[in-house]
Amino acid sequence: MSEQSMKDQDLKKVLVVNPNSNQATTEIMCKYAQAELPEFEVIGATADGGPKMITEDVALGESRRYVVSAVLKALDENPDIAAVV
């Protein structure tokens, strides 16, 4: 195993959850999070449904069930996630 892959395995994973259903926004969020958290492997999760962009409390409430679903799916696929943001 290469030194880089061993280093990658040692990184703790942080799940960044985007409450809207816009994948491009998730990618931007992860890019910024990774820049601020170089000691972690940042993984993104996008809500599978709900609003494309959240601009008000009602839309945020509508996305809640999709956020929970996205988090549970990500945790199932990556049981070694250390934090959810």
Secondary structure, DSSP 8 states (H G I E B T S, - for coil): --HHHHHHHHSEEEEEEESSS-HHHHHHHHHHHHHH-TTEEEEEEE-SSS-SS--SHHHHHHHHHHHHHHHHHHHHH-TTEEEE-
